[in-house]
Amino acid sequence: MAHSCQFWINRFRDDFLQRGRSETSWLTDYQKILNRLPPGATLTANLLHEVVTSTPVNSKTRKRAAMVCGAIARFAGVKYDPAPYAGKYSPAMVNPRNIPSDELICQSYDRLTNPGWRWVSSLPTA
């Protein structure tokens, strides 16, 4: 018998938490993706595929959507493999921040004449 997305989400959540996983992980990694499923619709491979492919290609969101949809598909016994659509995201692909050198920060601080701004700009170093 086929069940609704909400039915499977509730069972999956209960199982997830019973296995000792945290509520925070559920909310930040799983629930955000699973909220994209229509609660009253039957959980199908097509719906899961729509969730995965509706996210930006090669993004952290796409990778997470593939992981979450694959996990709930296995849990619910739905035949769906999102791996080919997960993309090529990795934290190494993210552009590193351009952080100024300590010397440049000190030079900029020394040029501040307003005592209030000097105080505010010194807070991150405290």
ZIRA-V312666 format. One record per backbone hydrogen bond with DSSP energy under -0.5 kcal/mol. CO is the residue of the C=O (numbers start at 1). NH is the residue of the N-H. If there is no record, write none. Layout:
{{CO | NH} {CO | NH}}
//
This chain:
{{3 | 43} {4 | 8} {5 | 9} {6 | 10} {7 | 11} {8 | 12} {9 | 13} {10 | 14} {11 | 15} {12 | 16} {13 | 17} {14 | 18} {15 | 19} {16 | 21} {17 | 20} {22 | 26} {23 | 27} {24 | 28} {25 | 29} {25 | 30} {26 | 30} {26 | 31} {27 | 32} {30 | 33} {30 | 34} {31 | 35} {33 | 36} {34 | 37} {37 | 39} {38 | 5} {38 | 41} {39 | 6} {41 | 5} {42 | 44} {44 | 48} {45 | 49} {46 | 50} {47 | 51} {48 | 52} {49 | 53} {50 | 54} {52 | 55} {56 | 59} {59 | 63} {60 | 64} {61 | 65} {62 | 66} {63 | 67} {64 | 68} {65 | 69} {66 | 70} {67 | 71} {68 | 72} {69 | 73} {70 | 74} {71 | 75} {72 | 76} {73 | 77} {73 | 78} {74 | 77} {78 | 80} {80 | 82} {82 | 85} {82 | 86} {83 | 86} {90 | 93} {91 | 94} {97 | 99} {101 | 105} {102 | 106} {103 | 107} {104 | 108} {105 | 109} {106 | 110} {107 | 111} {108 | 112} {109 | 112} {113 | 115} {114 | 118} {115 | 119} {116 | 120} {117 | 121} {118 | 122} {119 | 122} {119 | 123} {120 | 123} {122 | 125} {122 | 126} {123 | 126}}
//
